[in-house]
């Protein structure tokens, strides 16, 4: 019994364009490095713009929410 031949999937982007794009994206992958958190020293996500790990970033956001929810005392 023979298998049915599968048709080749139709590509949306031509192969020439894909070949040109691969070297350009390969250079970016090696340049992005994760740093250390300025608060706890844990790993930070690359490209976040802040030197905070995800835990410290969440704590900062929740602290902002807490201060916004408190109503100022007016006399």
C-alpha positions as CSV (number, residue, x, y, z in Angstrom):
1,X,0.0,0.0,0.0
2,X,1.4,3.4,-0.9
3,X,0.9,6.7,0.9
4,X,-0.8,9.5,-0.7
5,X,1.6,12.3,-1.6
6,X,0.9,15.5,0.4
7,X,0.8,18.7,-1.6
8,X,3.4,21.2,-0.7
9,X,1.9,24.0,1.4
10,X,1.7,27.3,-0.4
11,X,4.0,29.9,1.1
12,X,2.8,33.4,1.6
13,X,6.3,35.1,1.8
14,X,8.7,34.2,-1.1
15,X,11.8,32.2,-0.1
16,X,14.1,35.0,-1.3
17,X,12.6,37.5,1.1
18,X,12.9,35.0,4.0
19,X,16.5,34.4,3.2
20,X,17.2,38.1,3.3
21,X,15.4,38.6,6.6
22,X,17.1,35.8,8.5
23,X,20.5,37.5,8.9
24,X,18.9,40.7,10.0
25,X,16.9,39.1,12.8
26,X,19.8,36.9,13.9
27,X,21.9,39.9,14.8
28,X,19.2,41.2,17.2
29,X,18.8,38.0,19.1
30,X,22.4,37.9,20.3
31,X,22.5,41.6,21.3
32,X,19.5,41.5,23.8
33,X,20.8,40.5,27.2
34,X,18.9,40.1,30.5
35,X,20.3,42.2,33.4
36,X,20.0,42.0,37.1
37,X,17.2,43.6,39.2
38,X,18.3,46.8,41.0
39,X,16.2,45.8,44.1
40,X,16.6,42.1,44.7
41,X,19.3,41.0,42.2
42,X,17.1,38.6,40.2
43,X,17.0,38.3,36.4
44,X,15.2,41.1,34.5
45,X,13.4,40.7,31.2
46,X,15.3,42.0,28.3
47,X,14.0,45.2,26.7
48,X,11.7,46.1,29.6
49,X,13.3,49.5,30.1
50,X,13.5,49.1,33.9
51,X,16.0,47.3,35.9
52,X,13.4,45.4,37.8
53,X,12.5,41.7,37.8
54,X,8.8,40.7,37.4
55,X,8.2,40.4,41.1
56,X,9.6,43.8,42.0
57,X,7.7,45.3,39.0
58,X,4.4,43.8,40.3
59,X,5.1,45.1,43.8
60,X,5.8,48.6,42.4
61,X,2.5,48.5,40.4
62,X,0.5,47.4,43.4
63,X,2.1,50.0,45.6
64,X,1.0,52.7,43.1
65,X,-2.5,51.4,43.1
66,X,-2.6,51.5,46.9
67,X,-1.5,55.1,47.0
68,X,-4.0,56.1,44.4
69,X,-6.9,54.5,46.3
70,X,-6.2,56.4,49.5
71,X,-8.2,59.6,49.6
72,X,-6.3,62.7,50.8
73,X,-7.5,64.0,54.1
74,X,-9.0,67.5,53.7
75,X,-9.7,69.7,56.7
